[in-house]
């Protein structure tokens, strides 16, 4: 029985791995409205392209809060080089197109977003702000589950191994 428990604990530790894609919160405010939505830190875009050293990627049907109302953006695009850094096409926000520093690194088919606060520029409508921040995960990572299960197993093992104490009650 001890060997089985030790083998199971070893297997859980060996196969536990951390989560890699953390969700990011995108908080946009500008002259055309506000937008609040989430994407993974390294998501797979619905469409992407590269042209003359510039990358463009887009996400379709992104749920979020647009103009203070829950809805779905038909298209949220990110780019660098010749392309606009941010395009949002959503209800209550309209079509917003801004240039700024590059918001992601890596190739367009596997972008990794940068966190921070960015000033976005549109010479016709005015500037906007975009804050990209990490969202705390509500689900524990596999390594955390492993440690928790090992702890519960140890408590159960210790409880089971404890010698039974016989108690007698006498009334005076």
C-alpha positions in Angstrom: 0.0 0.0 0.0 2.8 2.4 0.9 4.6 1.6 -2.4 1.4 2.3 -4.4 0.9 5.7 -2.6 4.5 6.6 -3.2 4.3 5.7 -6.9 1.1 7.7 -7.3 2.7 10.8 -5.6 5.8 10.5 -7.8 3.6 10.2 -11.0 1.6 13.3 -10.0 4.7 15.4 -9.4 6.4 14.1 -12.6 3.4 14.9 -14.8 2.3 18.2 -13.3 3.2 21.2 -15.5 2.4 24.9 -15.1 -0.1 26.7 -17.2 1.4 28.9 -20.0 -1.3 31.2 -21.5 -2.4 33.7 -18.9 -5.5 35.8 -19.8 -4.9 39.5 -20.4 -7.4 42.3 -19.8 -7.5 45.0 -22.5 -9.0 48.3 -21.3 -9.4 50.8 -24.1 -10.7 54.4 -23.7 -10.7 56.9 -26.5 -12.7 59.5 -28.4 -14.9 56.8 -30.0 -15.8 55.1 -26.8 -14.6 52.4 -24.4 -13.9 48.7 -24.7 -13.0 46.1 -22.1 -12.2 42.5 -23.3 -9.9 39.6 -22.6 -7.4 37.6 -24.7 -4.7 35.1 -23.9 -1.2 36.5 -23.6 -0.2 34.3 -26.6 -3.5 33.6 -28.5 -4.0 32.1 -31.9 -5.5 34.8 -34.1 -8.5 34.1 -36.5 -6.6 35.8 -39.3 -3.1 37.0 -39.8 -0.9 38.3 -42.6 2.6 39.7 -43.2 3.4 42.3 -45.9 6.7 44.1 -46.4 7.9 43.3 -42.8 4.6 44.4 -41.3 2.3 42.0 -39.4 -1.5 42.2 -39.1 -3.6 39.9 -36.9 -7.3 39.9 -36.0 -9.7 38.2 -33.6 -13.3 37.8 -34.7 -16.4 37.8 -32.4 -14.6 38.9 -29.2 -17.0 39.2 -26.2 -16.6 42.1 -23.9 -18.0 45.4 -22.7 -18.1 48.0 -25.5 -19.4 51.5 -24.7 -20.5 50.3 -21.3 -22.8 47.6 -22.7 -22.0 43.9 -22.9 -21.6 42.8 -26.5 -19.4 41.2 -29.2 -16.8 43.0 -31.3 -17.0 41.7 -34.9 -13.2 42.4 -35.3 -10.3 43.5 -33.1 -7.1 43.8 -35.0 -3.5 44.5 -34.1 -0.6 45.4 -36.3 2.9 46.8 -36.6 4.9 48.6 -39.2 2.6 49.9 -42.0 -0.5 48.6 -40.3 -2.5 50.3 -37.5 -1.5 49.1 -34.0 -5.2 48.7 -33.0 -8.5 48.4 -34.8 -11.7 47.9 -33.0 -15.0 47.3 -34.8 -17.7 46.9 -32.1 -21.2 48.2 -31.2 -21.2 51.4 -29.2 -17.5 52.0 -30.1 -17.8 52.2 -33.9 -14.6 51.7 -35.9 -11.5 52.9 -34.1 -8.1 52.9 -35.7 -5.0 54.0 -33.9 -1.2 53.9 -34.3 1.1 53.4 -31.3 4.1 51.4 -30.2 3.9 47.8 -31.2 1.6 45.9 -28.8 2.9 42.4 -29.5 6.0 40.5 -30.3 6.7 37.4 -32.2 5.1 36.4 -35.5 1.6 37.3 -36.5 0.4 33.7 -36.3 1.7 33.4 -32.6 1.7 36.8 -31.0 2.8 37.5 -27.5 1.2 40.7 -26.1 3.1 43.2 -23.9 1.5 44.4 -20.7 1.5 48.1 -19.7 -0.3 51.4 -20.6 0.0 52.6 -24.1 -0.9 56.0 -25.7 -2.6 55.4 -29.1 -2.6 58.2 -31.7 -5.1 59.0 -34.4 -4.4 62.4 -36.1 -8.0 63.0 -37.1 -10.0 62.0 -33.9 -7.5 62.4 -31.1 -5.5 60.2 -28.7 -6.7 57.1 -26.8 -5.3 55.0 -24.0 -5.0 51.2 -23.9 -4.0 49.3 -20.7 -3.1 45.7 -21.0 -2.8 43.9 -17.7 -2.7 40.3 -16.5 -5.8 38.7 -15.0 -5.4 36.6 -11.9 -6.2 33.0 -12.7 -9.1 31.5 -10.8 -8.2 27.9 -11.5 -5.1 26.5 -9.8 -2.2 25.3 -12.0 -1.6 21.5 -12.2 1.4 21.8 -9.8 -0.8 23.4 -7.2 -3.4 20.6 -7.5 -0.6 18.1 -7.1 0.6 19.7 -3.9 -2.9 20.0 -2.6 -3.7 16.3 -3.3 -0.4 15.2 -1.7 -1.3 17.2 1.4 -4.8 15.7 1.7 -3.3 12.2 1.1 -0.8 12.8 3.9 -3.5 14.0 6.3 -5.6 10.9 5.4 -2.6 8.6 5.8 -1.7 10.1 9.2 -5.3 9.9 10.4 -5.6 6.3 9.4 -2.3 5.3 11.0 -3.2 7.0 14.3 -3.7 4.4 17.1 -7.2 4.1 18.3 -7.8 5.5 21.8 -10.5 3.9 23.8 -12.5 6.3 25.9 -14.7 5.3 28.8 -17.2 7.6 30.4 -18.1 7.2 34.0 -20.8 9.1 35.8 -20.4 10.1 39.5 
